[in-house]
Amino acid sequence: MRDTVQPADLSFFSTLAASGSLSAAARELGLTAAAVSKRLTQMEQRAGVPLVNRTTRRMMLTPEGELYVEHARRILDEIDQLAELLGSAKKTPKGLLRVNATLGFGRSHIGPAISRFVARYPQVSVQLQLSVTPPPLTDDSFDVCIRFGEPPDTRVVARRLAPNRRLLCAAPSYLAAHGLPLTAHDLTRHDCIGIRQGDEAYGVWRLTSGRGAARKTEAVRIKGTLTTNDGEIAVKWALDGHGILMRAEWDIRQYLADGSLVQLLPDHDTPNADIFAVYSPRHQMSNRIRAFVEFIARELGGEG
């Protein structure tokens, strides 16, 4: 049993599990696919159980493989934290940082910020993965996830990075042709550009107006000829005059400033999309994660 698990295998298998296939893991590790397959076979022989179910196109972890990677990542995190507590990495963040962000915001804001981060902290290696929707909070494949809205789960740490309102807008050309909506209900008579994102109700916009006891929220069922799961495309459609759009202020600020888009119903509030960094409580002591989150908060101009 002494050789069932070897320390060097922990990082190897963690990378393998995150890659999704032997060929992708080989590229990530700088090895040949044959070398990755051989090492995996040796690990399985030592463990006495299969860790991965292989097919020609992809691989899936067995229950034993899931158990292995869960403990491997926890052990690797604890090794990093121990090094930091002992002072070897106290002053200069170092090591691998795995980051997830949404497609549009990750491409326009997080990617450029990471470029500046690694220029400042060259001993940190960053893997950035962009996805349409955030990964499950239980997914241990990432160290930090940048997401919109505070996650309803107290098992994770959610650091607010910056405020981010959702605004209603449309191009002047659309408003000239179809008129200006004056109430939330007026939106039902307009072409609205739909965006399917996350677990939010699709085709329903919630708008809140009034003050005090008179404050009320309306659920408006929108309709229109165009829908997408890509925010950048939706903004371009709005700029082309195809309809009314609800979009995060970060994505349309420049177009509101130059008049390409006009804000609508400014006296109505929509569900906020504040920007959060989400990570596991066990990462709170990680110097590189703390440094990254603080850096991104400053980059986005958030108050924290």
N, C-alpha and C positions, 0 to 999 in steps of 0.2 A: 504493500500500500504506500510505501515511502515515495515511490516514483509515479503515483497516480496523477499528480498535478505538479508541473514544473513551473517555477516563477516566470520564466521567459515565455511560457505559453499564454499567460494571462493577456498581455497586450496584443499578441498575435490573434487570439480568438476574439477579443473585443473588436478589433479592426475587421476581422472576417465577418462577424455577425452584422456589423453596421454596413458592410459593403453590399450584401445581398446576393453576391455570386462569387464563385472562385476566381473568375477572370477579373472582376472589379477589384477584389481583394489583392490579386497579384499586382495590378497596376498601382494600387495604393501602397503596397509594401515594397515595391520595386523588385519583385521576384517573378519567376515564371509561374504559369498556372500549374505546371507539373510539380514544382517545388512546394507550392501552397497545398496541393492535394496530398503530396507525400507527408508533409508535416501534420496535416489534419488527420491522416490515417494513423500516424504514430501516436498522436494524442488520444485517438479513440481506442487504440490498442492498449495504451496505458490505463485509460479510464475503464475499459472493459465494457463500454456501452457506446452505441452510435451517438454522435453529437449533432450530426447534420444529415438531413435527407437530401440527396443530390438528384437533380434532373438535368437534362441537357441545357435548359435555359436559365434555371434559377435554383436556389437552395432554400431549405427551410430548416430551422433549428428543431431538434427533437425536444421533448420535455426535459431531458437531461442536459441538452445544449442550452436551453433557456436558463436552467438553474446555474450552469457553468458561467454563462456570460453575465448573469446578474451578480454573482459573487465576484467574478473577475473585475468588473467595473468598480464595485465597491472597494475591493482591495487596492486597485490602482489609485482610486481617489484618496484612500487613507494613506497610502505611501506618499502621495504628493503633499497631503496636508501635514504629515509628519515631518517631511523635509522642510516645509515652510515654518512649522513650529520650532524646529531646531535651528532655524536661522539661515539655512543654506540658500533658501530662495526668498528670504524675507524682504530684501531690498529690491530685487529685480524680478518681476514676474517672468516665469518661464514654463515651458511645457505645452502640451496640446490643448487647444480650446475648440470645442465643437459647438457651432452656433446654428440655429435655425431661425428663419424669418420668412415672411410672406413674399410672394413673387415681386410685386410692384414696389413695395416699400423697401424690401431687401435690396433690390437692384438699384433703386435711386438714392437710398440713404444709408443703409447698413453696409453695403459693399464698399462705398467710398470711405465710410468711417473706419472700417476695418483696415483699409489701406493705410490710413493715417495712424491707426493704433499699432500696427506691426512696425511701422517706421519708428515709432517711439519706443516700442518694446520688442526689439528684434529677436529676443530669445523665446518669444511665444509663437507657436505655429497655430494657425486658425484654419479650420475646415468649416466653410459656410455652405449650408444647404438651403435652397429656397423651395417652398412648397405652396400650393394653392391654399391649403388649410393647415392650421397648426397641428403638430403631432399630439397624440393623447398625452395627458399630463403624467401618465404612468410610464411613458416611453423613456427609457434611460439612454437613448442613443445620442442625446445632446446634453451639453453642460448648461447652455443658456438658450432660451427661446424668446425671441422678440415678437410680441403679439399685441393685438388691439383688444382692449377691454380687460378688466381684472378677472382672472379665472376664479370661478366659484368653488375653490378647493383650498382648504387651509393646510393641506399637506405639502404645499409648495410655497416658496418665497416669491412674492410678486412685488417688484420694485417699480414704482411709477417713474417713467423716464421723462414724459412730456404730455401736456394736454393736447387733445386732438378732437375738435368738434366735427360732426358731420353736418354738411350744409346742403341745401337744395339750390340748384343752379340750372341755368340754360343759356344758350347762345342768343345774342340779340336777334339774329335772323329767325330763330324759332319763335321768339316772343312776338316779333313783328307779324308773323303769319298766324299765330294761334292765340295771342293775347296773354295777359298776365294773370296768373292765379292769385286770388285775393284771400281765399280760405283753404284750409286743408282739404275740404270736400271737393273744391275745384280741381284738385289733382286727378280725380277719377275721370275727368273729361279731357285729359291731356295724354299725349304720348309720353310715357315714362320709360326710361332706360333701366332695365332690371339687371342687378348683379347678384349672382348666387355665390354666397361666401359663408363658410363655416356652418354652424347650426342655426343661423338666424332664419326666421320665417321668410320663405321666398314669396315675392310678390306683394308683401305687406310692409308699408312704411308707418312707423309710429311717430306722431307729432304731438307735442305738449304745448299748451298755450294757457294764458291767464295767470293770475296771481292768487295766492292764499286759498280760500275756500272755493274760489271760482276756477282754480287750476284744473285742467282736464287733459286727458290723453286720448287721442283718436287713432284708431287703427284704420289706415286707408289702404284699400286694395287697389293696387295700380295695374295698369295695362299698357301695352305698347308693342311695337313690332320688333324691338331689338332687346336681346338679353345676352349676357356673357358671364363667364366666371373670371374674367380678366379686367381689373380696374382700369388699366391704361387704355385698353380698347374702348371701354365705356366712356372715358373722358374724351377720347378722340371723336366718338360718335356725337357726344354732346357739343363739342366744338364745331362739328359739321352741321349742327342744327337739327338733329334727329329727335330731340326730346329733352325732357327734364330729368336731371340726374341728382341722386343723393350720394355725396362722396365726401371722404375725409378732407378736412381743410388743408392738410399737408400736401395732398395731391393736386389741388386746384388753386392754391393760393396765388400762384403767378398769373393764372388766367383771370382771376377776379381783379387782380391789381391792374392788368393792362386792358380790361374791358372785354376780353374774348368771351368771358362768361359773366353772367349777372346773378347775384344771390337773390333767391326768392323766399318769401315768407320769413323775413328775418326775426319776426316776433314769435316764431314757433321754435321750440327746442326739439332736437332729435336725439336718439340714444347716442351717448358719447362713445368715442373710439380712442380713449386715452391709451398711450403707448406704454407697455409694461415689459420689463425683463423678468422672466420666470425661470427659477432654478430650484433644485432640491435643497432642503435645509442643510443637508450634510456638506453642501458646497460653500456654506457661508464663511468657512475658514480659509477657503482657497484664495491665495493672493492673486492669481491671474484672473479669476472670475470677478473678484472684487474690483480689480483694476479695470477690467473690461467694462463692467456695468457702470462704474463711475465715469469712465471715458465717454461711453455712449450717452450718458445722461448730460454731460457737458456739451457734447456735439449737438444734441437735439435741443439744447437750451432749456431742459426741464428743471423744475425746482426740486425734484426727487421726492 
